[in-house]
C-alpha cells in the first residue's frame, strides 16, 4: 500500500522540478531588498548575469559576477548564500554577523570567509566556509555550533 501511495507522490515531485526554469532578470527587476544589498556590499563588482529560478514552491534569484562570485536571494530579496572565489578578498565583512566575525577573528584569524550561507527555517543558522578549508556551523544568534 505504501508503494502505491509513494509512486504518485514521487512522480508529482519530479514533475515539479521539470517545470522549474531559470529566467534571466535585469538588476532592476530584483526585489528592492536585493538591489539595496548589491549596492551596499557589491557596488564595485560587475554582474555577468542574473536569473530567477521559478519553481512551484519558491522563486529564488541568483546573481553571478564577472569574477565568478555568486549570490543567491530569496523571492523576498533576503540573501541566502554569498560565495566568493578563494583567491579573492572573500565575503565582505559587512555582511558577516558580528558574533561570527568575532569568533573567526579569535579562532581562525589566518583565514578568510569565502562562503557564507544563511539557512532559513525553524533551526536557521549560518554555515561558513573558510579559506583554510574548514566549514563552520553557527546558530541564528551567531553562536558556534560545530564543524561540518
C-alpha positions in Angstrom: 0.0 0.0 0.0 2.9 2.4 0.9 4.4 1.8 -2.6 1.1 2.6 -4.3 1.0 6.0 -2.5 4.7 6.7 -2.8 4.9 6.3 -6.5 2.4 9.1 -7.4 3.9 11.4 -4.8 7.4 10.8 -6.2 6.1 11.4 -9.7 4.4 14.6 -8.6 7.6 16.0 -7.0 9.6 15.0 -10.1 7.2 16.8 -12.4 7.5 20.0 -10.3 11.3 20.0 -10.9 10.8 19.5 -14.6 8.7 22.7 -14.8 11.2 24.8 -12.8 13.2 27.1 -15.0 15.8 29.8 -14.8 14.6 33.0 -16.3 17.0 35.9 -16.9 16.2 39.1 -15.0 17.6 42.5 -15.0 19.1 44.0 -11.9 16.2 46.5 -11.6 13.7 43.5 -11.6 15.2 42.1 -8.4 13.3 42.7 -5.2 14.2 46.1 -3.7 15.9 44.5 -0.7 18.3 42.5 -3.0 19.0 45.7 -5.1 19.9 47.6 -1.9 22.1 44.7 -0.7 24.0 44.7 -4.0 24.5 48.5 -4.0 25.7 48.4 -0.4 28.1 45.4 -0.4 29.0 44.7 -4.1 28.7 48.1 -5.8 32.2 47.7 -7.3 31.5 44.4 -8.9 30.1 43.9 -12.4 27.2 41.5 -12.9 27.8 38.8 -15.5 24.2 37.5 -15.4 21.2 37.3 -13.0 18.3 34.9 -13.1 15.3 33.8 -11.2 14.7 30.2 -10.5 11.0 29.9 -10.9 9.7 26.7 -9.4 6.4 25.7 -7.8 7.3 26.5 -4.2 9.8 29.4 -4.3 11.4 31.8 -6.7 15.0 32.4 -5.7 17.3 34.8 -7.5 20.9 34.1 -8.5 23.5 36.7 -9.3 26.9 35.8 -10.9 29.6 38.4 -11.1 32.3 38.6 -13.8 34.9 37.4 -11.3 32.8 34.3 -10.6 31.4 35.3 -7.2 27.8 34.4 -6.7 24.9 35.5 -4.5 21.5 33.8 -4.0 18.5 35.7 -2.8 15.0 34.6 -1.6 12.0 35.7 -3.5 11.6 38.5 -0.9 15.2 39.7 -1.5 16.9 38.2 1.6 20.4 36.9 0.9 20.7 33.2 1.2 24.3 32.4 0.1 27.3 34.6 -0.8 30.2 32.8 -2.4 33.4 34.5 -3.4 36.4 33.0 -5.1 39.0 31.6 -2.8 41.7 33.8 -4.3 39.6 36.9 -3.8 39.3 39.2 -0.7 36.5 36.9 0.4 33.0 37.8 1.6 32.6 41.4 2.6 32.9 41.6 6.4 29.9 43.9 6.5 27.5 41.1 5.8 29.0 38.6 8.3 27.1 38.8 11.7 29.2 40.4 14.5 29.4 37.3 16.7 30.6 35.1 13.8 33.1 37.7 12.8 34.4 37.8 16.3 34.6 34.0 16.6 36.6 33.8 13.4 38.9 36.6 14.4 39.7 34.9 17.7 39.9 31.3 16.5 40.8 31.4 12.8 42.5 34.8 12.3 44.6 33.5 9.4 41.6 32.5 7.3 39.2 34.5 5.1 35.5 33.7 4.8 34.8 32.8 1.1 31.3 31.4 1.5 28.5 32.1 4.0 25.1 30.5 3.8 22.1 31.9 5.7 19.9 29.0 6.4 16.3 29.9 6.9 13.7 27.8 8.7 13.0 26.8 12.2 16.5 25.9 13.1 18.1 28.5 10.9 21.7 29.5 11.4 24.7 30.0 9.2 27.3 27.8 7.5 30.7 29.4 6.9 33.5 28.1 4.7 37.0 29.4 5.3 40.0 29.7 3.0 41.7 27.2 5.3 39.2 24.5 4.2 37.2 24.4 7.4 33.4 24.6 7.4 31.8 26.1 10.5 28.2 26.0 11.7 26.6 28.7 13.8 23.1 29.1 15.1 20.7 32.0 14.3 22.3 34.1 17.1 25.8 33.6 15.7 27.0 31.1 18.4 29.4 28.5 17.2 27.8 25.0 17.0 30.5 22.9 15.4 32.3 21.8 12.2 30.6 20.5 9.1 
